[in-house]
Amino acid sequence: MTAATGRALTLGARRYPVVLPSIRDPRLHVAACIISIHILGQLGLQFRVTIPQILAAIITCAVIEVGLTLRKSGAFVWPASAMLTGSGVALILRTTDTTAGDPWGTNDWYVFALVAGLALLSKYVIQYRGSHVFNPSNVGLVAAFLLLGVERVQPLDFWWGPLDGWLVLAYAIIIIGGTLITRRLHLLAMAATYWLTLAIGIGGLAASGHCMTTDWAFGPVCGFDFWRTILTSPEVLIFLFFMLTDPKTIPSGGVARIAFAASVGITSTLFIAPQTTEFGAKVGLLASLVAMCALRPVFDRYLPAPRSELDRLGPYLRHVAGIGATRANPRRAVASGSVAVVLLVAVVAGIVLAGAPARTLAGESDSVVYLDPSLR
């Protein structure tokens, strides 16, 4: 016999505490945004994903998390983080034999369950000092795309279709919801830093003649169209608001978080630079977070500790430049400036060199977008 009493659940002769989330839990607010996008995807955006696929990912993660938590703590704990992992996987993952317009199709549900389940388990297997290293949905998706390949799976497209009412509503949910959540968590500056860094980097690529081929354009997407497609992509906004800013997988200090976000932006540009297809560009962008999460201990170790005197961007930059409270250190300022210039030149040169393969498409630079968004 099973019975629930207050905040406890009785199974046979044993009583298990039940822990439910607070309405103020930011994970519930993120979940509300992501689920809203899933609903819009089914109603008007013609997402190429089915409801059984979405549920398979979410339920698999929930069951695994509840079971592991019950074994460890002896309590039934609402699997808020796990369900976010499952819904995040289902939002980005697509299988090549799934078509739009079949919301109850059951094909490939096991692919979503497998990818989401393994993504969640990475949180328990790959740890550093008792905490998981990677954002589970991010590392799971990158692994799936690299291992299964473009013939089997694909990420959600950068372009979601013409700017109609459905897409405007999706933008509103992502931008307003993401801004409110990251601001509450003091991570809005981090999200903005990533976007600005990516905008500069992709702008440089676009100016150099970078192009990519897509499933939704007749010709290669180049120049301003390339820059605009990536920087205004709802997928990129979801990435920066809800994946990059995962509090459990980013550095602790404020300065370290800004440096981390800028590093992910630079790495995104470097990983996108050699790609000639949208598939490669999307996987490169997602993989940039995996790479920087692996280096997170470096940011924590060499940048100011949280809430320390230098854990603000202004004081830290003045400290690096040798500008103290009483007098400046000209030699230190010159040395710091020289290092910054060398690093900037190295990054720019790396981006230009890495982007050489994609500039071979520039001769076919006219891109025409399909009016039919069902290719997503």
C-alpha positions as CSV (number, residue, x, y, z in Angstrom):
1,M,0.0,0.0,0.0
2,T,1.2,3.5,-0.9
3,A,0.1,6.6,0.9
4,A,1.3,10.2,1.1
5,T,1.0,12.0,4.4
6,G,2.1,15.7,4.5
7,R,5.7,15.9,3.4
8,A,6.3,12.1,3.8
9,L,5.5,9.0,1.8
10,T,4.7,5.7,3.5
11,L,5.7,2.5,1.6
12,G,4.7,-0.5,3.5
13,A,6.1,-0.1,7.0
14,R,8.7,2.6,6.1
15,R,8.2,6.3,6.0
16,Y,10.2,8.4,3.5
17,P,10.5,12.2,3.7
18,V,9.3,14.1,0.6
19,V,11.2,17.2,-0.4
20,L,9.5,19.5,-2.8
21,P,11.0,22.6,-4.5
22,S,10.2,26.1,-3.3
23,I,8.3,28.3,-5.6
24,R,11.3,30.7,-5.5
25,D,13.6,28.0,-6.8
26,P,15.3,29.5,-9.9
27,R,15.3,26.0,-11.5
28,L,11.5,26.1,-11.6
29,H,11.7,29.4,-13.4
30,V,14.2,28.1,-15.9
31,A,11.9,25.0,-16.4
32,A,8.9,27.3,-17.0
33,C,10.8,29.1,-19.8
34,I,12.1,25.9,-21.4
35,I,8.7,24.1,-21.2
36,S,7.0,27.2,-22.7
37,I,9.4,27.0,-25.7
38,H,8.6,23.3,-26.1
39,I,4.9,24.1,-26.2
40,L,5.4,26.9,-28.8
41,G,7.5,24.4,-30.8
42,Q,4.6,22.0,-31.0
43,L,1.9,24.6,-31.5
44,G,3.4,27.1,-34.0
45,L,7.1,26.8,-34.6
46,Q,6.9,23.3,-36.1
47,F,9.8,21.8,-34.2
48,R,10.9,18.5,-35.6
49,V,10.6,16.7,-32.2
50,T,7.7,14.7,-30.8
51,I,6.0,14.8,-27.4
52,P,7.0,11.1,-26.6
53,Q,10.6,12.1,-27.4
54,I,10.5,15.0,-25.0
55,L,8.8,13.0,-22.3
56,A,11.3,10.1,-22.7
57,A,14.2,12.5,-22.0
58,I,12.6,14.2,-19.0
59,I,11.2,11.0,-17.4
60,T,14.4,9.1,-17.8
61,C,16.4,11.8,-16.0
62,A,13.7,12.2,-13.3
63,V,13.6,8.4,-12.6
64,I,17.4,8.2,-12.4
65,E,17.7,11.2,-10.1
66,V,15.0,10.1,-7.8
67,G,16.5,6.7,-7.5
68,L,20.0,7.9,-6.8
69,T,18.8,10.5,-4.3
70,L,16.6,8.0,-2.5
71,R,19.5,5.6,-2.2
72,K,21.8,8.3,-0.9
73,S,19.5,10.3,1.4
74,G,16.6,8.0,2.1
75,A,14.2,10.7,0.9
76,F,12.1,11.4,-2.2
77,V,13.5,14.7,-3.6
78,W,11.8,16.5,-6.5
79,P,14.3,16.1,-9.4
80,A,14.3,19.7,-10.5
81,S,17.9,19.7,-11.9
82,A,17.4,16.3,-13.6
83,M,14.2,17.4,-15.3
84,L,16.0,20.5,-16.6
85,T,18.7,18.2,-18.1
86,G,16.1,16.1,-19.8
87,S,14.1,19.1,-21.2
88,G,17.3,20.8,-22.3
89,V,18.4,17.7,-24.2
90,A,15.0,17.4,-25.9
91,L,15.0,21.1,-26.8
92,I,18.3,20.9,-28.7
93,L,18.4,17.3,-30.0
94,R,16.9,16.2,-33.3
95,T,17.0,12.8,-35.1
96,T,17.2,12.8,-38.8
97,D,14.2,10.5,-39.4
98,T,11.8,12.7,-37.4
99,T,9.5,15.0,-39.3
100,A,7.4,18.0,-38.2
101,G,3.7,17.6,-38.0
102,D,3.7,14.3,-36.1
103,P,3.6,15.4,-32.4
104,W,2.8,11.9,-31.0
105,G,5.3,9.9,-33.1
106,T,7.2,7.4,-31.0
107,N,10.2,6.9,-33.3
108,D,13.6,7.3,-31.7
109,W,12.3,8.0,-28.3
110,Y,15.0,5.7,-26.9
111,V,17.7,7.9,-28.5
112,F,16.4,10.8,-26.4
113,A,16.1,8.6,-23.3
114,L,19.7,7.3,-23.8
115,V,21.3,10.7,-24.5
116,A,19.5,12.4,-21.6
117,G,20.2,9.5,-19.2
118,L,23.9,9.4,-20.0
119,A,24.0,13.2,-19.8
120,L,22.6,13.2,-16.3
121,L,24.9,10.4,-15.1
122,S,27.9,12.5,-16.2
123,K,27.1,14.7,-13.3
124,Y,27.8,11.8,-10.9
125,V,30.8,10.2,-12.8
126,I,32.8,13.3,-13.7
127,Q,33.4,15.4,-10.6
128,Y,36.0,17.7,-9.2
129,R,36.2,18.3,-5.4
130,G,32.7,16.8,-4.9
131,S,31.0,18.9,-7.6
132,H,30.2,18.0,-11.2
133,V,32.5,19.5,-13.8
134,F,30.2,19.9,-16.9
135,N,26.7,21.1,-17.5
136,P,25.0,17.7,-18.0
137,S,22.8,18.5,-21.0
138,N,25.7,20.4,-22.7
139,V,28.2,17.6,-22.4
140,G,25.6,15.0,-23.3
141,L,24.5,16.8,-26.4
142,V,28.1,17.3,-27.6
143,A,29.0,13.7,-27.0
144,A,25.8,12.6,-28.9
145,F,26.5,14.8,-31.9
146,L,30.2,13.7,-32.2
147,L,29.5,10.0,-31.6
148,L,26.3,9.5,-33.6
149,G,27.1,12.0,-36.4
150,V,25.2,14.2,-38.7
151,E,23.5,11.2,-40.5
152,R,21.8,10.2,-37.3
153,V,21.3,13.3,-35.1
154,Q,21.4,17.1,-35.5
155,P,21.1,20.1,-33.2
156,L,18.2,22.5,-33.4
157,D,18.8,25.0,-36.2
158,F,20.1,28.5,-35.6
159,W,17.2,29.9,-37.7
160,W,13.7,29.1,-36.4
161,G,11.7,30.6,-39.3
162,P,10.2,33.9,-40.4
163,L,9.6,36.5,-37.7
164,D,5.9,35.8,-37.1
165,G,3.8,35.9,-33.9
166,W,5.0,32.5,-32.7
167,L,8.7,33.5,-33.0
168,V,8.2,36.9,-31.4
169,L,6.6,35.2,-28.4
170,A,9.5,32.7,-28.2
171,Y,12.0,35.6,-28.3
172,A,10.0,37.3,-25.5
173,I,10.0,34.2,-23.3
174,I,13.7,33.6,-23.8
175,I,14.9,37.2,-23.4
176,I,12.6,38.4,-20.6
177,G,12.7,35.1,-18.7
178,G,16.5,34.7,-19.2
179,T,17.2,38.3,-18.2
180,L,15.1,38.1,-15.0
181,I,16.6,34.8,-13.9
182,T,20.2,35.7,-14.6
183,R,19.8,39.1,-13.0
184,R,18.4,37.5,-9.9
185,L,21.4,35.1,-9.8
186,H,23.8,38.0,-10.4
187,L,24.8,36.4,-13.8
188,L,23.4,38.9,-16.2
189,A,26.8,40.6,-16.7
190,M,28.3,37.1,-17.5
191,A,25.6,36.4,-20.1
192,A,26.1,39.9,-21.7
193,T,29.9,39.4,-21.7
194,Y,29.6,36.1,-23.7
195,W,27.2,37.7,-26.2
196,L,29.4,40.7,-26.8
197,T,32.5,38.6,-27.1
198,L,30.8,36.3,-29.6
199,A,29.4,39.3,-31.5
200,I,32.9,40.7,-32.0
201,G,34.4,37.3,-32.9
202,I,31.7,36.3,-35.3
203,G,31.8,39.8,-36.7
204,G,35.5,39.3,-37.5
205,L,34.8,36.0,-39.2
206,A,32.0,37.5,-41.2
207,A,34.2,40.3,-42.4
208,S,36.9,37.9,-43.5
209,G,34.4,36.2,-45.8
210,H,33.3,33.2,-43.7
211,C,30.4,31.2,-44.9
212,M,28.4,28.1,-43.9
213,T,25.9,25.9,-45.7
214,T,22.6,25.1,-44.1
215,D,19.4,23.1,-44.7
216,W,17.2,26.2,-44.8
217,A,19.1,28.4,-47.3
218,F,19.6,27.8,-51.1
219,G,23.2,29.1,-51.0
220,P,25.9,29.5,-48.4
221,V,25.1,32.0,-45.6
222,C,27.9,34.6,-45.6
223,G,28.8,38.1,-44.4
224,F,26.2,40.0,-42.4
225,D,23.6,37.2,-42.9
226,F,26.1,34.8,-41.2
227,W,26.7,37.3,-38.3
228,R,23.0,38.0,-37.8
229,T,21.9,34.4,-38.0
230,I,24.2,33.4,-35.2
231,L,23.9,36.4,-32.9
232,T,20.1,36.6,-33.1
233,S,19.5,32.9,-33.0
234,P,17.1,31.8,-30.3
235,E,19.3,28.7,-29.8
236,V,22.3,30.9,-29.0
237,L,20.2,33.0,-26.6
238,I,19.0,29.8,-24.8
239,F,22.7,28.7,-24.6
240,L,23.8,31.9,-23.0
241,F,20.9,32.3,-20.6
242,F,20.2,28.8,-19.5
243,M,23.3,26.7,-20.2
244,L,26.4,28.9,-20.0
245,T,25.1,30.4,-16.7
246,D,24.6,27.1,-14.8
247,P,25.7,28.2,-11.3
248,K,27.1,24.7,-10.5
249,T,29.5,24.6,-13.4
250,I,31.0,28.1,-13.5
251,P,33.7,29.8,-11.4
252,S,32.8,31.2,-8.0
253,G,34.2,34.7,-8.3
254,G,32.6,37.6,-10.1
255,V,35.8,38.5,-12.1
256,A,36.4,34.8,-12.8
257,R,32.9,34.5,-14.2
258,I,33.4,37.5,-16.6
259,A,36.7,36.0,-17.7
260,F,35.1,32.6,-18.1
261,A,32.2,34.0,-20.3
262,A,34.7,35.9,-22.5
263,S,36.8,32.8,-22.8
264,V,33.8,30.7,-23.9
265,G,33.0,33.4,-26.4
266,I,36.5,33.4,-27.9
267,T,36.5,29.5,-27.9
268,S,33.1,29.5,-29.6
269,T,34.5,31.7,-32.4
270,L,37.6,29.5,-32.7
271,F,35.6,26.3,-32.9
272,I,33.1,27.8,-35.4
273,A,35.9,29.3,-37.6
274,P,36.9,26.1,-39.5
275,Q,33.4,24.8,-39.9
276,T,31.7,25.0,-43.3
277,T,28.3,23.6,-42.2
278,E,25.7,24.7,-39.8
279,F,26.0,21.3,-38.0
280,G,29.7,21.9,-37.4
281,A,29.1,25.5,-36.2
282,K,26.4,24.5,-33.8
283,V,28.5,21.6,-32.3
284,G,31.5,23.9,-32.1
285,L,29.5,26.5,-30.1
286,L,28.2,23.9,-27.7
287,A,31.6,22.3,-27.4
288,S,33.2,25.6,-26.4
289,L,31.4,25.4,-23.0
290,V,32.6,21.8,-22.5
291,A,36.2,22.9,-23.1
292,M,36.0,25.9,-20.7
293,C,34.2,23.9,-18.0
294,A,37.2,21.5,-18.0
295,L,39.4,24.5,-17.3
296,R,37.2,26.0,-14.6
297,P,39.7,25.2,-11.8
298,V,42.2,27.4,-13.5
299,F,39.8,30.4,-13.3
300,D,39.1,29.7,-9.6
301,R,42.7,29.4,-8.8
302,Y,44.3,32.3,-10.6
303,L,41.5,34.9,-10.4
304,P,40.3,36.8,-7.3
305,A,38.4,34.7,-4.7
306,P,34.6,35.5,-4.3
307,R,33.8,38.6,-2.3
308,S,37.5,39.5,-2.0
309,E,38.8,43.1,-2.3
310,L,39.7,42.5,-6.0
311,D,36.6,40.6,-7.0
312,R,35.2,43.4,-9.0
313,L,36.2,44.2,-12.6
314,G,37.4,47.8,-12.0
315,P,39.7,47.2,-9.0
316,Y,41.0,44.0,-10.6
317,L,41.9,45.7,-13.9
318,R,43.6,48.6,-12.0
319,H,45.5,46.0,-9.9
320,V,46.7,44.2,-13.1
321,A,47.7,47.4,-14.7
322,G,49.7,48.4,-11.6
323,I,47.5,51.3,-10.7
324,G,47.4,51.4,-6.9
325,A,45.5,53.6,-4.4
326,T,48.5,55.9,-4.0
327,R,50.7,55.6,-7.1
328,A,51.0,53.9,-10.4
329,N,53.6,51.3,-11.5
330,P,54.5,52.3,-15.0
331,R,56.6,49.2,-15.7
332,R,53.8,46.9,-14.6
333,A,51.3,48.8,-16.7
334,V,53.5,48.5,-19.8
335,A,54.1,44.8,-19.2
336,S,50.4,44.1,-18.7
337,G,49.5,46.1,-21.8
338,S,52.1,44.2,-23.8
339,V,50.8,40.8,-22.7
340,A,47.2,41.9,-23.5
341,V,48.2,43.0,-27.0
342,V,50.1,39.8,-27.7
343,L,47.2,37.7,-26.5
344,L,44.8,39.8,-28.7
345,V,47.0,39.4,-31.8
346,A,47.3,35.7,-31.1
347,V,43.5,35.2,-30.8
348,V,42.8,37.3,-34.0
349,A,45.5,35.4,-35.9
350,G,44.1,32.0,-34.7
351,I,40.6,32.9,-35.7
352,V,41.7,34.1,-39.2
353,L,43.8,31.0,-39.8
354,A,41.2,28.6,-38.4
355,G,38.5,30.2,-40.7
356,A,40.4,29.6,-43.9
357,P,38.4,26.5,-45.0
358,A,35.1,28.3,-44.6
359,R,36.1,31.2,-46.8
360,T,36.2,29.0,-49.9
361,L,32.4,29.2,-50.0
362,A,32.4,33.0,-50.3
363,G,32.0,32.9,-54.1
364,E,28.4,31.7,-53.6
365,S,27.5,34.3,-51.0
366,D,23.8,34.9,-51.9
367,S,21.7,33.1,-49.3
368,V,17.9,32.7,-49.6
369,V,16.0,31.5,-46.6
370,Y,13.3,28.9,-47.1
371,L,9.8,30.1,-46.2
372,D,9.0,26.6,-44.9
373,P,10.4,26.3,-41.4
374,S,9.6,22.6,-41.0
375,L,13.2,21.6,-41.7
376,R,13.9,22.2,-38.0
